Amino acid sequence: KFAVLGPDGQWRDKADPMAAWAEKPASTASRVFESSYTWGDDEWMTARAEKAAVQAPMSVYEVHLASWKKNYDQSMWSWEQMAEDLVAYVVDLGFTHVELMPVMQHP
């Protein structure tokens, strides 16, 4: 957790927004981990640096991953499945950005 001093002078404990997991209320512990995922977007990152993105138009696709697509047994797709299909889907529709609705549990 983070102890945050508010403008009113009160200290408040805040859950870690980057935690991989959070307890259900009334408990509020978070778990943080170091990912072993290897990114393969060097070409995209280079191209991004060459553009003036703040001056380009944007269109945001808002999605809740847990309900976007499921396996036949109603279990959630893996992150790898979602990333591959969601990117293709969003690009095909002409969106420039994706907003992920709550990805993990938050107290």
SULMOKA-V319972 format. One record per residue. RES is the residue in one small letter. OMEGA is omega as a letter, one per 40 degrees, with the letter a starting at -180 (999 if undefined). BURIAL is 1 if it has 9 or more other ideal C-beta (glycine too) atoms within 8 Angstrom, else 0. Layout:
# SULMOKA-V319972
((RES & OMEGA & BURIAL) (RES & OMEGA & BURIAL))
This chain:
# SULMOKA-V319972
((k & i & 1) (f & i & 0) (a & a & 0) (v & i & 0) (l & a & 0) (g & i & 0) (p & i & 0) (d & i & 0) (g & a & 0) (q & i & 0) (w & i & 0) (r & i & 0) (d & a & 1) (k & i & 0) (a & i & 1) (d & a & 1) (p & i & 0) (m & a & 0) (a & i & 1) (a & a & 0) (w & i & 0) (a & i & 1) (e & i & 1) (k & i & 0) (p & e & 0) (a & i & 0) (s & a & 0) (t & a & 1) (a & i & 0) (s & i & 1) (r & i & 0) (v & i & 0) (f & i & 0) (e & a & 0) (s & i & 0) (s & a & 0) (y & i & 0) (t & i & 0) (w & i & 0) (g & a & 0) (d & a & 0) (d & a & 0) (e & i & 0) (w & i & 0) (m & i & 0) (t & i & 0) (a & i & 0) (r & a & 0) (a & a & 0) (e & a & 0) (k & i & 0) (a & a & 0) (a & a & 0) (v & i & 0) (q & a & 0) (a & i & 0) (p & i & 0) (m & i & 0) (s & a & 0) (v & i & 1) (y & a & 1) (e & a & 0) (v & i & 1) (h & a & 0) (l & a & 1) (a & i & 0) (s & a & 0) (w & i & 0) (k & i & 0) (k & i & 0) (n & a & 0) (y & i & 0) (d & i & 0) (q & i & 0) (s & a & 0) (m & i & 0) (w & i & 1) (s & i & 0) (w & i & 0) (e & i & 0) (q & a & 1) (m & a & 1) (a & a & 0) (e & a & 0) (d & a & 1) (l & i & 1) (v & i & 0) (a & a & 0) (y & a & 0) (v & i & 1) (v & i & 0) (d & i & 0) (l & i & 0) (g & i & 0) (f & i & 1) (t & a & 0) (h & i & 0) (v & i & 1) (e & i & 0) (l & i & 0) (m & a & 0) (p & a & 0) (v & a & 0) (m & i & 0) (q & i & 0) (h & i & 0) (p & 999 & 1))
